[in-house]
Amino acid sequence: MATNPITSLGSALNAAKVDRAVQAPGKGFELGQAVTDGITNVNETMMQAQKVSEEYMTKGTHDIHEVVIALEQADLSFRYLTQVRNKVIEAYNDIMRIQV
């Protein structure tokens, strides 16, 4: 039985930041691309969890604990993404309240 490490939006953001720094030393960190990469990562985690649970129900190729771990990873990734979204919205609202 092989276990996969838990991937999250934070690791995707860090990886995107490192990749951008290596690829374009004169260019700054691109938040939009990092967010897109994070959303893509969460989506892939959720699709993998769905695939594992479907294979468990139809073919029986996975143990129940593998299914539960995959589902929990997807849930944790989604909750983390939701919290990042909430923080971005909160920061935006704070900036909009600043009087110039």
Secondary structure by P-SEA (a helix, b strand, c coil): ccccccccaaaaaaaaaaaaaaacccccccaaaaaaaaaaaaaaaaaaaaaaaaaaaccccccaaaaaaaaaaaaaaaaaaaaaaaaaaaaaaaaaaccc
